[in-house]
Amino acid sequence: MTFCAIVARSRHLHCPISNFHLQNSRFRESSIFRQYFNCRRRVSTVITMSSAPETTGIAAEETKLTAPYGSWKSPITADIVSGSDKRLGGFAADSLGRLYWVESRPSESGRNVLVRRAQSDEGTPLDITPENFAVRTVAQEYGGVAFSISGDFVIFSNYEDQRLYKLSLSSQDSAPVPLTPDYNGALVCYADGVYDSRFNRYLTVMEDPRGCSMSATKTTIVSIDLCGNHIKEPRILVEGNDFYAFPRLDHKGERVAWIEWGHPNMPWDRSELWLGYISENGDIKNRICVAGGDPSIVESPTEPKWSPEGELFFISDRKSGFWNIYRWVESRNEVLPVYSINAEFTKPLWVFGLNSFDFVRKPDQKSLISCNYRLNGRSYLGILDVTQSKLSLLDTPFTDINNLISGPDCLYVEGASAVHPLSIAKVILDDQISKAVDFRIMWSSSYISPSYRPYISSPELIEFPTEVPGECAYAYFYPPTNPLFEASQKEKPPLLLKSHGGPTAETRGILNLNIQYWTSRGWAFVDVNYGGSTGYGRKYRDRLLGRWGITDVNDCCSCAKFLVDCGKVDGDRLCITGGSAGGYTTLAALAFRDTFKAGASLYGIADLNSLKADMPKFESHYIDNLVGDETAYFERSPINFVENFSCPIIVFQGLEDKVVLPDQARKIYHALKDKSLPVALVEYEGEGHGFRKAENIKFTLEQQMTFFARLVGHFDVADDITPIKIDNLD
C-alpha cells in the first residue's frame, strides 16, 4: 500500500460495528461539534492559562514567504507549550454530580491540585487542597489517582510526606487531617482507595519499604480506621503476593474484589482477579480466584467493578488476546463475555486508578455500561446493553479516550482528538441512553487560541512495513504546517522521530503543543507505535518480549526510511528523540544503526545492567522479560558500544530520578565526550522521571531545537534562543 493511499484512509477511520462511520467533516457539520466550540469560547476565561501573544488573523489569499524548513516563525512558543500544558491526575464526581479533578501546574513547579468545577460556565473553579499540599502518590514509582471522594469529604495522598489526609468538601475553612502515621519521611505510600461505609474505614493499597530493599518493598491491601481522633496503624487485609490494585467493594460492603500479580509478570502479562467475603469483624474470608488462576488460560484481568445489582464485571484479554468486558456469575462461579470484539477496552496498568468503563447512573436503566474501546489507532465511546450484548456508539468530537465516569444523566469523559487537547467533557445523553445530545468541555489541559488553528498539523495514521516479512507497524505523521511560510519545492523537511516511553505503552494522535512547536516551524514529526506498543492486542504487544532494543529500534528506523522513500522527508536530516524507554530506543538506534544524524535522550537508559540493578520493585523483572540473558543485556546496552556512535547527542536528566538514575546520563555523556563527538548534558535539580517545572520543559524544548538546527538542520532558528555549550563543537 502506498503512503498516499494510507494517508487518505487514515483521515476517515471506519468502525465495523453497525456501519458506524466517523469523519472529520461530519464532526464539523454536527450540532455537537458546534456546541463544543461554543462551549470552548464560554469557558476560556475559566481555564488557567499563561498569557499568550495575540496573533492577527490570516487571510486565505495571503502570499506565503519562502524560507527553509525549520526556520519558520510560529506563535506556538516554548513559553506557551510549557506554561499552559497541565497534566490530569484523575477526576471524579460526587453524589450531587459536581466534578472534581487533579491538575498539575507547571507554573507551580508541577504541584498537583484538587479542583472543583464551578456550578456555572462563567464561574471560577475552586482549589480544594491548600497551597502547602499536593495530591500525588509515588506508589509503584509512577503513582496514579491519589484521591477518593465520598459524601462530603475527600481522602488524598500528600506528595511531601505520602501520608493520607481527610478534608471536608463542605467547609472551605477546614484543614486536611492526617489519617496515617508519620514515618519520618515519605516512606509508606498509598494508592487506589475506596471508602467502606459499613465499618467507617478506608481500603487502599499500601506500599511499605521499611526493613526492605527497594526491590523487595512489601505491598498489601489495608484498612485505615476513620473512627475517632487517634491515628492507628493500617490493618492488613490482603497480603502474600507481590502486587495489588483495584480493591473494590460491592454496594453493601459485604464483598471486595481486587487484582493481584507476582514476579516475574507485569500486570499486563499475567494477573489474577480475586474476591473475598467480609466478615462481621471486617476481615476477609472465603476467598475465590475469579480469573487468572487457570494456568492453561493466558490472561491479565483488570478493572473489577460491581454493578448496582451486585454483579462483578471486569476486563480481561483471555483467549482472544484483546481486553474485553466480562462478568462473573456467582451462583455458578463462571466467567462470561459481555461483548466480544478484537479491540482494547483498557490499557496497561502503569498507574493506579484506571476507569475505562462505568455503570449508567439512572434508576430505571439496568444493565447499561458506559465504555470505550480502541481500534486501529482511535477510540470509540459507547453504551453497552449487557442483557442484549449490544453496543451503541456515541457521536462526539473525541477520537481518543482514556477514562470515563457516569454522572446523573451524563458521562464525564477524559479525551482528545487531533484538534482538541486533552480535556474532560460532559456528555449529555438522551432519555433512551443511546445518543449524545450535548457535549461540553469542563476542563482542558491547555488553552488553544483560535489564532493558532491555522498552525496546527493534523496527524496522519500510517502503516509501514517492518523488517519482519508480512508484519507492519504504525505511527502518526505530522507534516510541516504554517500559514505564513513555505519552503522551496526542491527542499524536503527535516524529520524528528519520537519513540515513546514504556516501552509497553502507546502514543496517540491528539493535539499536543509540544509536537506543534516543531511542525509549525517547518519540521516533519512522526510518533511511532513500534512493535510492543499497546492498543493493538496481546500479539502485537508481545513482539517486544526478548527483543527490546531490536524490534523497537528496527521499527523506528523502518518508519524513517519509509517516509524518506515516499519523498516526505529529507533523508540527510533525520533526528530521533525519546524519554525513558524511548530514550533507550533513541540511544540504541544511534549506537547500532546509522539511520539518524542526531538524537536527544530525555532521562533515557544507556546501561541495561545498571538499570536492572537499580530498578524499583514494580519493574524489577520487567526488563528480564524484554531483554533476556546476560549476553543480551551487554550486547544491547549502548554504553558498551560507544565506538559505534558517530553523530551528535544531547542528554537531559532529572537529578531526583529514581527510575533511571542520573549516573546513566553521565556515563553516556562522558563516553561521547571522550570520543570527541558533539555532546551536551543538561541536569535539572528537583526533577524526577519526567519534567514538571515550566522553566525546565521550556529549556528542554528550545535546546533540542537549537541543537538539531546547528548540527543537522543547516538553518537559523527564528526564535531568540541562547544555545548551551556543546562539547567538542564550541
Salt bridges, closest charged atoms under 4 A:
ASP79 OD1 - LYS698 NZ 3.17
ASP94 OD2 - ARG98 NE 2.71
GLU103 OE2 - ARG105 NE 2.76
GLU108 OE2 - ARG105 NH1 3.19
GLU108 OE1 - ARG111 NE 2.92
ASP121 OD2 - ARG42 NE 3.15
ASP121 OD1 - ARG117 NH2 2.83
ASP127 OD1 - ARG105 NH2 2.83
ASP192 OD1 - ARG248 NH2 2.80
ASP196 OD2 - ARG201 NE 2.77
ASP208 OD2 - ARG210 NH2 2.72
ASP225 OD2 - LYS232 NZ 2.82
GLU239 OE1 - LYS218 NZ 3.04
ASP250 OD2 - ARG255 NE 2.87
GLU280 OE2 - ARG198 NH2 3.42
ASP283 OD1 - ARG235 NH2 2.34
GLU299 OE2 - ARG318 NH2 2.83
GLU311 OE2 - ARG327 NH1 2.92
ASP317 OD2 - ARG538 NH2 2.82
ASP317 OD2 - ARG541 NH2 3.17
GLU330 OE1 - ARG255 NH1 2.74
GLU334 OE1 - ARG332 NE 2.70
GLU344 OE2 - ARG541 NH1 3.71
ASP395 OD2 - ARG26 NH2 3.19
ASP400 OD2 - ARG374 NH1 3.20
ASP400 OD1 - ARG508 NH1 3.28
ASP409 OD1 - LYS362 NZ 3.97
ASP438 OD2 - ARG440 NE 2.61
GLU460 OE2 - ARG11 NH2 3.23
GLU463 OE1 - ARG9 NH2 3.22
GLU467 OE2 - ARG593 NH2 2.95
GLU471 OE1 - ARG543 NE 3.66
GLU491 OE2 - ARG573 NH2 2.86
GLU506 OE2 - ARG374 NE 2.71
GLU506 OE1 - ARG508 NE 3.65
ASP565 OD2 - LYS561 NZ 2.93
ASP570 OD2 - ARG573 NE 3.02
ASP607 OD2 - LYS667 NZ 3.40
ASP624 OD1 - LYS612 NZ 3.31
ASP624 OD2 - HIS621 ND1 3.93
GLU630 OE2 - LYS612 NZ 3.55
ASP657 OD2 - HIS689 ND1 2.77
ASP663 OD2 - LYS667 NZ 3.78
GLU683 OE2 - ARG666 NE 2.60
ASP719 OD1 - ARG521 NE 2.86
ASP730 OD1 - ARG710 NH2 2.52
